[in-house]
Amino acid sequence: MRLTDILRDQHAQLAVMLDELHRLGVAEATGRDRLQRARQAMLAHLKLEDSQLYPALRADPATSALARRYADEMQQLTPALMAFFDTYRDGSADPFAFARSLEQLLAVLQQRIEREEEWLYRVYEAQLEKIG
């Protein structure tokens, strides 16, 4: 399986988890468990991008600036993502505040995912085709 297929699959799995989280909330243990799983999935995805995707793109002068830009954007976004997970992990938050925060997170992530899948991953795949 190609790296980009794995990353796309992780995006899909994360979307399912966050959708379930939206439905469940965090007041109950099931929702808090889903929140923790989503956090772990997010960290695993970021680690895979940092360890494999960005280094491969940085190695090619034609794609190194693009890789730096995407990696830098994610470095700026990651603290806010982790703050969301940390803020709501104990389940004591106002359900409306949680719902608003989750909707904001979903909007930001959806935009990022679309950009990655439509642009960044295609550039990576083209780079692989050029090499192989």
DSSP file (Angstrom, degrees, kcal/mol; ACC not computed):
  #  RESIDUE AA STRUCTURE BP1 BP2  ACC     N-H-->O    O-->H-N    N-H-->O    O-->H-N    TCO  KAPPA ALPHA  PHI   PSI    X-CA   Y-CA   Z-CA
    1    1 A M              0   0    0      0, 0.0     2,-0.0     0, 0.0     5,-0.0   0.000 360.0 360.0 360.0 134.5    0.0    0.0    0.0
    2    2 A R     >  -     0   0    0      1,-0.1     4,-2.0     4,-0.0     3,-0.3  -0.329 360.0-117.0 -70.3 152.9    1.3    3.4   -0.9
    3    3 A L  H  > S+     0   0    0      1,-0.2     4,-2.6     2,-0.2     5,-0.2   0.904 116.1  52.9 -55.2 -44.3    2.1    6.0    1.8
    4    4 A T  H  > S+     0   0    0      1,-0.2     4,-2.5     2,-0.2    -1,-0.2   0.836 106.0  53.8 -66.5 -30.8   -0.6    8.3    0.4
    5    5 A D  H  > S+     0   0    0     -3,-0.3     4,-2.4     2,-0.2    -1,-0.2   0.911 110.1  47.7 -66.3 -41.0   -3.2    5.5    0.5
    6    6 A I  H  X S+     0   0    0     -4,-2.0     4,-2.5     2,-0.2    -2,-0.2   0.932 112.8  48.3 -63.1 -45.9   -2.3    5.0    4.2
    7    7 A L  H  X S+     0   0    0     -4,-2.6     4,-2.1     2,-0.2    -2,-0.2   0.898 111.8  49.1 -64.1 -40.7   -2.5    8.7    4.9
    8    8 A R  H  X S+     0   0    0     -4,-2.5     4,-2.3     2,-0.2    -1,-0.2   0.907 110.5  51.2 -64.0 -40.7   -5.9    9.0    3.1
    9    9 A D  H  X S+     0   0    0     -4,-2.4     4,-2.6     1,-0.2    -2,-0.2   0.903 108.4  51.7 -62.8 -40.8   -7.2    6.0    5.1
   10   10 A Q  H  X S+     0   0    0     -4,-2.5     4,-2.6     2,-0.2    -1,-0.2   0.899 107.7  52.8 -62.3 -39.8   -6.1    7.7    8.3
   11   11 A H  H  X S+     0   0    0     -4,-2.1     4,-2.4     2,-0.2    -2,-0.2   0.938 110.6  47.5 -58.4 -46.6   -8.0   10.8    7.2
   12   12 A A  H  X S+     0   0    0     -4,-2.3     4,-2.0     1,-0.2    -2,-0.2   0.911 112.5  48.4 -63.4 -43.3  -11.1    8.8    6.7
   13   13 A Q  H  X S+     0   0    0     -4,-2.6     4,-2.4     1,-0.2    -1,-0.2   0.906 111.4  50.2 -64.0 -41.4  -10.7    7.0   10.0
   14   14 A L  H  X S+     0   0    0     -4,-2.6     4,-2.7     1,-0.2     5,-0.2   0.903 108.2  53.2 -63.5 -41.2  -10.2   10.2   11.8
   15   15 A A  H  X S+     0   0    0     -4,-2.4     4,-2.2     2,-0.2    -1,-0.2   0.902 109.2  49.1 -61.1 -41.2  -13.3   11.7   10.2
   16   16 A V  H  X S+     0   0    0     -4,-2.0     4,-2.6     2,-0.2    -2,-0.2   0.934 111.9  48.8 -63.4 -45.6  -15.4    8.8   11.4
   17   17 A M  H  X S+     0   0    0     -4,-2.4     4,-2.4     1,-0.2    -2,-0.2   0.914 112.9  46.6 -61.2 -43.4  -14.0    9.1   14.9
   18   18 A L  H  X S+     0   0    0     -4,-2.7     4,-2.1     2,-0.2    -1,-0.2   0.851 111.0  52.5 -70.2 -33.2  -14.7   12.9   15.0
   19   19 A D  H  X S+     0   0    0     -4,-2.2     4,-1.8    -5,-0.2    -2,-0.2   0.923 111.3  46.8 -65.1 -44.1  -18.2   12.3   13.6
   20   20 A E  H  X S+     0   0    0     -4,-2.6     4,-2.9     1,-0.2     5,-0.2   0.901 110.7  53.1 -62.1 -40.7  -18.8    9.8   16.4
   21   21 A L  H  X S+     0   0    0     -4,-2.4     4,-3.0     1,-0.2    -1,-0.2   0.883 105.9  53.4 -62.0 -39.2  -17.4   12.2   18.9
   22   22 A H  H  < S+     0   0    0     -4,-2.1    -1,-0.2     1,-0.2    -2,-0.2   0.898 114.0  42.6 -61.3 -41.0  -19.8   14.9   17.6
   23   23 A R  H  < S+     0   0    0     -4,-1.8    -2,-0.2     1,-0.1    -1,-0.2   0.880 122.0  38.8 -72.4 -39.9  -22.7   12.5   18.2
   24   24 A L  H  < S-     0   0    0     -4,-2.9     4,-0.3    -5,-0.1     3,-0.3   0.832  88.4-159.5 -83.1 -34.6  -21.5   11.2   21.6
   25   25 A G     <  -     0   0    0     -4,-3.0    10,-0.1    -5,-0.2    -1,-0.1  -0.284  34.0 -89.8  72.5-172.8  -20.1   14.3   23.2
   26   26 A V  S    S+     0   0    0      5,-0.1    -1,-0.2    67,-0.1     6,-0.1   0.307 100.1  94.9-120.4   7.3  -17.6   13.9   26.1
   27   27 A A  S    S+     0   0    0     -3,-0.3     2,-0.2    65,-0.1    -2,-0.1   0.850  84.3  55.5 -68.2 -32.8  -19.9   13.8   29.1
   28   28 A E  S  > S-     0   0    0     -4,-0.3     4,-2.0     1,-0.1     3,-0.3  -0.626  92.8-113.0-100.4 159.6  -19.9   10.0   29.1
   29   29 A A  H  > S+     0   0    0      1,-0.2     4,-2.5    -2,-0.2     5,-0.2   0.840 114.2  59.5 -59.4 -36.0  -17.0    7.6   29.1
   30   30 A T  H  > S+     0   0    0      1,-0.2     4,-2.1     2,-0.2    -1,-0.2   0.916 107.2  45.9 -61.9 -42.8  -17.6    6.4   25.6
   31   31 A G  H  > S+     0   0    0     -3,-0.3     4,-2.4    -7,-0.2    -1,-0.2   0.895 112.0  50.4 -66.5 -41.0  -17.2    9.9   24.2
   32   32 A R  H  X S+     0   0    0     -4,-2.0     4,-2.2     2,-0.2    -2,-0.2   0.878 109.9  51.4 -66.0 -36.1  -14.1   10.5   26.2
   33   33 A D  H  X S+     0   0    0     -4,-2.5     4,-2.5     2,-0.2    -2,-0.2   0.918 109.9  49.2 -63.6 -43.0  -12.7    7.3   24.9
   34   34 A R  H  X S+     0   0    0     -4,-2.1     4,-2.5     1,-0.2    -2,-0.2   0.890 109.3  53.0 -63.6 -38.8  -13.5    8.3   21.4
   35   35 A L  H  X S+     0   0    0     -4,-2.4     4,-2.2     2,-0.2    -1,-0.2   0.925 110.4  47.0 -60.6 -45.2  -11.8   11.7   22.1
   36   36 A Q  H  X S+     0   0    0     -4,-2.2     4,-2.4     2,-0.2    -2,-0.2   0.898 112.1  49.7 -65.4 -40.6   -8.6    9.9   23.3
   37   37 A R  H  X S+     0   0    0     -4,-2.5     4,-2.6     2,-0.2    -1,-0.2   0.896 110.3  50.5 -65.4 -39.4   -8.6    7.6   20.3
   38   38 A A  H  X S+     0   0    0     -4,-2.5     4,-2.5     2,-0.2    -2,-0.2   0.903 109.7  51.2 -64.6 -40.4   -9.0   10.5   17.9
   39   39 A R  H  X S+     0   0    0     -4,-2.2     4,-2.5     2,-0.2    -2,-0.2   0.934 111.7  46.6 -60.8 -46.9   -6.1   12.2   19.6
   40   40 A Q  H  X S+     0   0    0     -4,-2.4     4,-2.4     1,-0.2    -2,-0.2   0.895 112.3  50.5 -63.0 -40.9   -3.9    9.1   19.2
   41   41 A A  H  X S+     0   0    0     -4,-2.6     4,-2.2     2,-0.2    -1,-0.2   0.903 110.3  50.2 -63.9 -41.1   -5.0    8.8   15.6
   42   42 A M  H  X S+     0   0    0     -4,-2.5     4,-2.6     2,-0.2    -2,-0.2   0.934 111.6  47.4 -62.8 -46.7   -4.1   12.4   14.9
   43   43 A L  H  X S+     0   0    0     -4,-2.5     4,-2.4     1,-0.2    -2,-0.2   0.896 111.5  50.7 -63.6 -40.1   -0.7   12.0   16.5
   44   44 A A  H  X S+     0   0    0     -4,-2.4     4,-2.1     2,-0.2    -1,-0.2   0.902 111.3  49.2 -63.9 -40.4    0.0    8.8   14.6
   45   45 A H  H  X S+     0   0    0     -4,-2.2     4,-2.3     2,-0.2    -2,-0.2   0.933 111.6  47.8 -64.4 -46.6   -0.9   10.6   11.3
   46   46 A L  H  X S+     0   0    0     -4,-2.6     4,-2.8     1,-0.2    -2,-0.2   0.894 110.5  52.6 -62.0 -39.7    1.2   13.6   12.0
   47   47 A K  H  X S+     0   0    0     -4,-2.4     4,-2.4     2,-0.2    -1,-0.2   0.901 108.8  49.8 -63.2 -41.2    4.2   11.3   12.9
   48   48 A L  H  X>S+     0   0    0     -4,-2.1     4,-2.1     2,-0.2     5,-1.1   0.914 112.3  47.1 -65.4 -42.8    3.8    9.4    9.7
   49   49 A E  I  <>S+     0   0    0     -4,-2.3     5,-2.6     3,-0.2    -2,-0.2   0.940 115.0  46.7 -61.6 -46.0    3.8   12.7    7.7
   50   50 A D  I  <5S+     0   0    0     -4,-2.8    -2,-0.2     1,-0.2    -1,-0.2   0.849 118.3  40.7 -66.1 -34.4    6.8   14.0    9.6
   51   51 A S  I  <5S+     0   0    0     -4,-2.4    -1,-0.2    -5,-0.2    -2,-0.2   0.753 134.9   7.4 -89.0 -24.0    8.8   10.8    9.3
   52   52 A Q  I  X5S+     0   0    0     -4,-2.1     4,-1.5    -5,-0.2    -3,-0.2   0.740 123.2  46.4-125.4 -48.0    8.1    9.8    5.7
   53   53 A L  I  ><S+     0   0    0     -5,-1.1     4,-2.1     2,-0.2     5,-0.2   0.982 114.7  41.0 -69.1 -58.0    6.1   12.3    3.6
   54   54 A Y  H  ><S+     0   0    0     -5,-2.6     4,-2.8     1,-0.2     5,-0.2   0.902 113.6  52.5 -62.7 -42.8    7.8   15.6    4.3
   55   55 A P  H  > S+     0   0    0      0, 0.0     4,-1.4     0, 0.0    -1,-0.2   0.908 110.0  49.6 -59.9 -38.6   11.4   14.2    4.2
   56   56 A A  H  < S+     0   0    0     -4,-1.5     4,-0.5     1,-0.2    -2,-0.2   0.911 114.2  44.7 -65.4 -40.8   10.7   12.6    0.8
   57   57 A L  H >< S+     0   0    0     -4,-2.1     3,-0.9     1,-0.2     6,-0.4   0.860 110.8  53.9 -71.3 -35.1    9.3   15.9   -0.6
   58   58 A R  H 3< S+     0   0    0     -4,-2.8    -1,-0.2     1,-0.2    -2,-0.2   0.784  97.7  66.4 -68.2 -26.2   12.2   17.9    1.0
   59   59 A A  T 3< S+     0   0    0     -4,-1.4    -1,-0.2    -5,-0.2    -2,-0.2   0.715  92.2  68.7 -69.6 -20.1   14.7   15.7   -0.7
   60   60 A D  S X> S-     0   0    0     -3,-0.9     3,-1.8    -4,-0.5     4,-1.4  -0.888  75.7-146.7-102.8 121.6   13.6   16.9   -4.2
   61   61 A P  T 34 S+     0   0    0      0, 0.0     4,-0.5     0, 0.0    -1,-0.1   0.805  98.8  60.4 -55.8 -29.0   14.5   20.6   -4.9
   62   62 A A  T 34 S+     0   0    0      1,-0.2     4,-0.1     2,-0.1    -4,-0.1   0.729 119.2  25.5 -72.1 -20.5   11.3   20.9   -7.0
   63   63 A T  T <> S+     0   0    0     -3,-1.8     4,-2.3    -6,-0.4    -1,-0.2   0.396  92.9  96.5-122.6   0.9    9.1   20.0   -4.0
   64   64 A S  H  X S+     0   0    0     -4,-1.4     4,-2.3     1,-0.2     5,-0.2   0.887  85.8  49.3 -64.7 -39.3   11.2   21.1   -1.0
   65   65 A A  H  > S+     0   0    0     -4,-0.5     4,-2.4     2,-0.2    -1,-0.2   0.902 111.1  50.6 -66.7 -39.4    9.5   24.5   -0.6
   66   66 A L  H  > S+     0   0    0      2,-0.2     4,-2.5     1,-0.2     5,-0.2   0.925 110.5  49.3 -62.0 -44.7    6.1   22.9   -0.7
   67   67 A A  H  X S+     0   0    0     -4,-2.3     4,-2.6     1,-0.2     5,-0.2   0.914 111.0  49.6 -61.4 -43.7    7.0   20.4    1.9
   68   68 A R  H  X S+     0   0    0     -4,-2.3     4,-2.9     2,-0.2     5,-0.2   0.919 110.7  50.2 -62.0 -43.2    8.4   23.1    4.2
   69   69 A R  H  X S+     0   0    0     -4,-2.4     4,-2.4     2,-0.2    -2,-0.2   0.936 113.9  43.4 -62.7 -47.0    5.2   25.2    3.8
   70   70 A Y  H  X S+     0   0    0     -4,-2.5     4,-2.2     2,-0.2    -1,-0.2   0.913 115.7  48.4 -65.8 -41.9    2.9   22.3    4.6
   71   71 A A  H  X S+     0   0    0     -4,-2.6     4,-2.3    -5,-0.2    -2,-0.2   0.914 112.0  49.4 -64.6 -42.5    5.0   21.1    7.5
   72   72 A D  H  X S+     0   0    0     -4,-2.9     4,-1.7    -5,-0.2    -2,-0.2   0.909 110.1  51.1 -63.7 -41.8    5.3   24.7    8.9
   73   73 A E  H  X S+     0   0    0     -4,-2.4     4,-1.8    -5,-0.2    -1,-0.2   0.914 111.2  48.2 -60.0 -42.4    1.5   25.1    8.7
   74   74 A M  H  X S+     0   0    0     -4,-2.2     4,-2.6     1,-0.2    -1,-0.2   0.873 107.1  55.6 -68.9 -35.4    1.0   21.9   10.5
   75   75 A Q  H  < S+     0   0    0     -4,-2.3    -1,-0.2     1,-0.2    -2,-0.2   0.861 110.5  46.2 -63.2 -34.0    3.4   22.8   13.2
   76   76 A Q  H  < S+     0   0    0     -4,-1.7     4,-0.5     1,-0.2    -1,-0.2   0.839 116.6  44.5 -75.0 -33.2    1.4   26.0   13.8
   77   77 A L  H >X S+     0   0    0     -4,-1.8     4,-1.9     1,-0.2     3,-0.5   0.807  97.0  74.3 -80.4 -31.7   -1.9   24.1   13.8
   78   78 A T  H 3X S+     0   0    0     -4,-2.6     4,-2.9     1,-0.2     5,-0.3   0.863  90.2  55.0 -56.7 -44.0   -0.8   21.2   16.0
   79   79 A P  H 3> S+     0   0    0      0, 0.0     4,-2.3     0, 0.0    -1,-0.2   0.902 109.7  48.2 -58.8 -38.1   -0.8   23.1   19.3
   80   80 A A  H <> S+     0   0    0     -3,-0.5     4,-1.9    -4,-0.5    -2,-0.2   0.893 111.8  49.9 -67.4 -38.6   -4.4   24.2   18.8
   81   81 A L  H  X S+     0   0    0     -4,-1.9     4,-1.9     2,-0.2    -1,-0.2   0.944 113.1  45.2 -63.6 -47.4   -5.4   20.6   17.9
   82   82 A M  H  X S+     0   0    0     -4,-2.9     4,-2.7     1,-0.2     5,-0.2   0.865 109.1  56.6 -66.2 -35.0   -3.8   19.2   21.0
   83   83 A A  H  X S+     0   0    0     -4,-2.3     4,-2.7    -5,-0.3    -1,-0.2   0.896 104.9  53.1 -62.1 -39.4   -5.3   22.0   23.1
   84   84 A F  H  X S+     0   0    0     -4,-1.9     4,-1.6     2,-0.2    -2,-0.2   0.965 111.8  44.0 -58.6 -52.4   -8.7   20.9   21.9
   85   85 A F  H  X S+     0   0    0     -4,-1.9     4,-0.6     1,-0.2    -2,-0.2   0.900 116.5  46.9 -61.6 -40.9   -8.1   17.3   22.9
   86   86 A D  H >< S+     0   0    0     -4,-2.7     3,-0.6     1,-0.2     4,-0.3   0.874 108.2  55.8 -69.2 -37.6   -6.6   18.3   26.3
   87   87 A T  H 3< S+     0   0    0     -4,-2.7     3,-0.3     1,-0.2    -1,-0.2   0.873 117.2  33.3 -62.4 -38.4   -9.4   20.8   27.1
   88   88 A Y  H >< S+     0   0    0     -4,-1.6     3,-1.1    -5,-0.2    -1,-0.2   0.348  86.1 101.8-104.5   6.0  -12.1   18.2   26.8
   89   89 A R  T << S+     0   0    0     -3,-0.6    -1,-0.2    -4,-0.6    -2,-0.1   0.790  81.9  50.7 -65.7 -27.9  -10.5   15.1   28.0
   90   90 A D  T 3  S-     0   0    0     -4,-0.3    -1,-0.2    -3,-0.3    -2,-0.1   0.572 101.6-131.0 -89.1  -6.2  -12.1   15.1   31.4
   91   91 A G  S <  S+     0   0    0     -3,-1.1    -2,-0.1     1,-0.1   -65,-0.1   0.543  74.1 115.7  78.0   6.6  -15.6   15.6   30.1
   92   92 A S        +     0   0    0      2,-0.1    -1,-0.1     3,-0.0    -4,-0.1   0.454  44.5 113.8 -90.2   1.0  -16.5   18.4   32.4
   93   93 A A  S    S-     0   0    0     -5,-0.1   -67,-0.1     1,-0.1    -5,-0.0  -0.284  81.3 -91.2 -73.9 155.6  -16.9   21.0   29.6
   94   94 A D     >  -     0   0    0      1,-0.1     4,-2.6     2,-0.0     5,-0.2  -0.483  35.2-132.9 -60.0 128.2  -20.2   22.7   28.7
   95   95 A P  H  > S+     0   0    0      0, 0.0     4,-2.4     0, 0.0    -1,-0.1   0.836 105.3  50.8 -58.8 -33.4  -21.7   20.5   25.9
   96   96 A F  H  > S+     0   0    0      2,-0.2     4,-2.4     1,-0.2     5,-0.2   0.897 110.0  48.7 -72.1 -39.0  -22.4   23.6   23.8
   97   97 A A  H  > S+     0   0    0      2,-0.2     4,-2.6     1,-0.2     5,-0.2   0.914 112.4  49.7 -64.5 -41.9  -18.9   24.9   24.1
   98   98 A F  H  X S+     0   0    0     -4,-2.6     4,-2.9     2,-0.2     5,-0.2   0.942 110.3  49.8 -60.9 -47.4  -17.6   21.4   23.2
   99   99 A A  H  X S+     0   0    0     -4,-2.4     4,-2.3     1,-0.2    -2,-0.2   0.906 112.4  47.4 -59.8 -43.1  -19.9   21.2   20.1
  100  100 A R  H  X S+     0   0    0     -4,-2.4     4,-2.2     2,-0.2    -1,-0.2   0.931 113.4  47.8 -63.7 -45.6  -18.8   24.7   18.9
  101  101 A S  H  X S+     0   0    0     -4,-2.6     4,-2.5     1,-0.2    -2,-0.2   0.906 112.1  49.7 -62.8 -41.4  -15.1   23.8   19.4
  102  102 A L  H  X S+     0   0    0     -4,-2.9     4,-2.9     2,-0.2    -1,-0.2   0.905 109.3  51.6 -65.5 -40.8  -15.5   20.5   17.6
  103  103 A E  H  X S+     0   0    0     -4,-2.3     4,-2.1    -5,-0.2    -1,-0.2   0.896 111.0  48.3 -62.8 -39.4  -17.2   22.1   14.7
  104  104 A Q  H  X S+     0   0    0     -4,-2.2     4,-2.2     2,-0.2    -2,-0.2   0.923 112.5  48.7 -65.0 -43.7  -14.4   24.7   14.4
  105  105 A L  H  X S+     0   0    0     -4,-2.5     4,-2.9     1,-0.2     5,-0.2   0.925 110.5  51.0 -60.8 -45.4  -11.9   21.9   14.6
  106  106 A L  H  X S+     0   0    0     -4,-2.9     4,-2.8     1,-0.2     5,-0.2   0.893 109.2  50.9 -60.5 -40.9  -13.7   19.9   11.9
  107  107 A A  H  X S+     0   0    0     -4,-2.1     4,-2.0     2,-0.2    -1,-0.2   0.929 113.1  44.6 -63.9 -45.1  -13.8   22.9    9.6
  108  108 A V  H  X S+     0   0    0     -4,-2.2     4,-2.2     2,-0.2    -2,-0.2   0.926 116.2  46.6 -65.2 -45.0  -10.1   23.5    9.9
  109  109 A L  H  X S+     0   0    0     -4,-2.9     4,-3.3     2,-0.2     5,-0.2   0.909 109.8  53.1 -65.7 -41.3   -9.2   19.8    9.5
  110  110 A Q  H  X S+     0   0    0     -4,-2.8     4,-2.4    -5,-0.2    -1,-0.2   0.921 110.4  47.8 -60.6 -42.8  -11.5   19.4    6.5
  111  111 A Q  H  X S+     0   0    0     -4,-2.0     4,-2.0    -5,-0.2    -1,-0.2   0.929 114.6  46.2 -62.5 -44.7   -9.9   22.3    4.8
  112  112 A R  H  X S+     0   0    0     -4,-2.2     4,-2.7     2,-0.2    -2,-0.2   0.928 112.1  50.3 -64.3 -45.7   -6.4   20.9    5.6
  113  113 A I  H  X S+     0   0    0     -4,-3.3     4,-2.9     1,-0.2     5,-0.3   0.912 109.4  51.2 -60.8 -43.7   -7.3   17.4    4.5
  114  114 A E  H  X S+     0   0    0     -4,-2.4     4,-2.6    -5,-0.2     5,-0.3   0.922 111.5  47.7 -60.2 -44.0   -8.7   18.5    1.2
  115  115 A R  H  X>S+     0   0    0     -4,-2.0     4,-2.0     2,-0.2     5,-1.3   0.916 113.7  47.5 -64.2 -42.6   -5.6   20.5    0.5
  116  116 A E  I  <>S+     0   0    0     -4,-2.7     5,-3.3     3,-0.2     6,-0.4   0.955 117.0  41.3 -62.5 -49.9   -3.3   17.6    1.4
  117  117 A E  I  <5S+     0   0    0     -4,-2.9    -2,-0.2     1,-0.2    -1,-0.2   0.866 120.9  41.2 -70.4 -36.4   -5.3   15.1   -0.6
  118  118 A E  I  <5S+     0   0    0     -4,-2.6    -1,-0.2    -5,-0.3    -2,-0.2   0.774 135.6   7.3 -83.1 -25.8   -5.9   17.3   -3.7
  119  119 A W  I  X5S+     0   0    0     -4,-2.0     4,-2.2    -5,-0.3    -3,-0.2   0.754 125.5  43.8-120.7 -62.8   -2.4   18.9   -3.8
  120  120 A L  I  ><S+     0   0    0     -5,-1.3     4,-2.3     1,-0.2    -3,-0.2   0.915 116.4  45.2 -61.9 -47.9    0.3   17.6   -1.5
  121  121 A Y  H  ><S+     0   0    0     -5,-3.3     4,-2.7     1,-0.2    -1,-0.2   0.866 111.9  53.1 -67.3 -34.8   -0.3   13.9   -2.0
  122  122 A R  H  > S+     0   0    0     -6,-0.4     4,-2.5     2,-0.2    -1,-0.2   0.897 108.7  49.7 -66.5 -38.6   -0.6   14.3   -5.7
  123  123 A V  H  X S+     0   0    0     -4,-2.2     4,-2.3     2,-0.2    -2,-0.2   0.926 111.8  48.9 -63.6 -43.9    2.7   16.0   -5.9
  124  124 A Y  H  X S+     0   0    0     -4,-2.3     4,-2.1     2,-0.2    -2,-0.2   0.925 111.8  48.6 -60.4 -46.0    4.3   13.2   -3.8
  125  125 A E  H  X S+     0   0    0     -4,-2.7     4,-2.2     1,-0.2    -2,-0.2   0.896 111.2  50.0 -63.4 -40.6    2.7   10.6   -6.1
  126  126 A A  H  X S+     0   0    0     -4,-2.5     4,-2.1     1,-0.2    -1,-0.2   0.890 108.4  53.7 -64.1 -38.6    4.0   12.4   -9.2
  127  127 A Q  H  X S+     0   0    0     -4,-2.3     4,-1.8     1,-0.2    -2,-0.2   0.911 108.6  49.2 -61.5 -42.8    7.4   12.5   -7.6
  128  128 A L  H  X S+     0   0    0     -4,-2.1     4,-3.1     1,-0.2    -2,-0.2   0.897 109.6  51.3 -64.6 -40.1    7.4    8.8   -7.0
  129  129 A E  H  < S+     0   0    0     -4,-2.2    -1,-0.2     1,-0.2    -2,-0.2   0.878 108.2  52.7 -64.2 -37.1    6.4    8.1  -10.6
  130  130 A K  H  < S+     0   0    0     -4,-2.1    -1,-0.2     2,-0.2    -2,-0.2   0.886 114.9  41.3 -64.3 -38.8    9.2   10.3  -11.8
  131  131 A I  H  <        0   0    0     -4,-1.8    -2,-0.2     1,-0.2    -1,-0.2   0.927 360.0 360.0 -73.9 -46.7   11.7    8.3   -9.7
  132  132 A G     <        0   0    0     -4,-3.1    -2,-0.2    -5,-0.2    -1,-0.2   0.446 360.0 360.0 -91.5 360.0   10.3    4.9  -10.4
